[in-house]
């Protein structure tokens, strides 16, 4: 099965973010290797101050979750503010994620 990277850049309160996590969990349940990448305002969903159930559920389901370090910093957060299991990555690591996954889905 194809490995999929789900790219999300919507605010934590948006339906796009919720939908992206639901799609990721459905693909994971089908046996696909799935990762979620949080960029722009979506990085806020990965911080501990936000009680965003989809992020916690995704982590519990074994979905690798990443947040762009530069977008965190622009919003006043350090990597230490992320939920355990959400990994902060830079642009070079983002390129590696694109190379590692066979398909990228944008849930803007």
Secondary structure as GFF3:
##gff-version 3
##sequence-region A 1 108
A	DSSP	beta_strand	3	8	.	.	.	ID=ss1
A	DSSP	alpha_helix	15	29	.	.	.	ID=ss2
A	DSSP	beta_strand	33	38	.	.	.	ID=ss3
A	DSSP	three_ten_helix	40	46	.	.	.	ID=ss4
A	DSSP	alpha_helix	53	60	.	.	.	ID=ss5
A	DSSP	beta_strand	64	68	.	.	.	ID=ss6
A	DSSP	alpha_helix	69	74	.	.	.	ID=ss7
A	DSSP	three_ten_helix	79	81	.	.	.	ID=ss8
A	DSSP	beta_strand	86	89	.	.	.	ID=ss9
A	DSSP	alpha_helix	91	100	.	.	.	ID=ss10
A	DSSP	beta_strand	103	107	.	.	.	ID=ss11
###
